[in-house]
Amino acid sequence: MGKYNVYGIGNALVDMEFAVEDSFLKNNNIEKGLMTLIDEERHHELFRTLKSFHGKKACGGSAANTIIAVTQFGGKSYYSCKVASDDTGTFFLDDLKKCGVTTNLGDERENGVTGKCLVMVTPDADRTMNTFLGITEEVSPNELDEDAIRNSEYVYLEGYLVTSPTGRAAAIAARKIAEKAGVKTALTFSDPNMVEFFKDGLTEMLGKKVNLLFCNKDEATQWAGSSDLNKAVESIQEVADTFAITLGDKGALVFDGEQLHNIAPTATSAVDTNGAGDMFAGAFLYAITHGYTYPQAGELASIAAAKVVSQFGPRLSKEEQSEALAAYTTTS
């Protein structure tokens, strides 16, 4: 067994989450329910407008949330990323360390602006993200720790990296190092826009096949070019040995390489869906690196994702994750 259960790489962003009305999105020409890249000027413009709303701040980015979840369940994880030497970068690093994650980041970092993501949550619990990548757009193979990759059970690649040539190169390099070392590979599609506009890049990141793929129904059907979920399953099987497709309040589909399993949804009252997929992936990765079967991993992931959507914010505390683990143990 390696030193780390999961090694992740992704866009390091400080998430700033706000509860807004649908009218705010309409009035500010923001496309609802998707991740949209914005420049620094647009970020400052929106942030000034959002200051009057209730907000919450944490180190984030999709893969970071997943890696933190693995760690707080009790796993060992490593996160490679890039932040600047500004105050926001220091906040990111300090928050990551508090969560118990090992990282390539140190006190000596490049000048620049750390990436930020404005997450806007509407009353229907849908999340909309406007992201200024900042220096994380320059994340590259230089941020990889090859020894840590070789000493991991899984390498987890964030689909959002596809938008940056150097980020995509870093993901591909990490996958190749892992494959050569016999380390399993996992990838998340991250967002329907990544599949719609960057499918060729995602295909490069996947290589011949990854061992495990995470996506939601919209991403899966977008990948297949068909609204038929069965066809989407067949299409995903061509690029991944195993996979988990989340279906929102319908639960999830998990394929263990031989059999497809229907994972029942966990009843909850959704407040904020931001981070649900990240938590699902984190709980799932923790479970399969700690002796759980794929159906069991799906059940734990369903419980954890339901818990995260029942509150405002993309993450759970370590204590709340322990409660999710206890809830799974009680019901299994």
Buried (B, 14 or more C-beta within 10 A) or exposed (E): EBBBBBBBBBBBBBBBBBBBEBEBBEEBEBEEBBBBBBEEEBBEEBBEBBEEBEBBBBBBBBBBBBBBBBBBBBBBBBBBBBBBBBEBBBBBBEBBEEBBBBBBBEEEBEEBBBBBBBBBBBEEBBBBBBBBBBBBBBBBBEBBBBEBBBBBBBBBBBBBBBBBEBBBBBBBBBBBBBBEBEBBBBBBBBBBBBBEEBBEBBEBBBBEEBBBBBBBBBBBBBBBEBEEBEBBBEBBBEBBBBBBBBBBEEBBBBBBEEEBBEBEBBEBEBBBBBBBBBBBBBBBBBBBBBEBEBBBBBBBBBBBBBBBBBBBBBBBEBEBBBBBBEBBEEEE
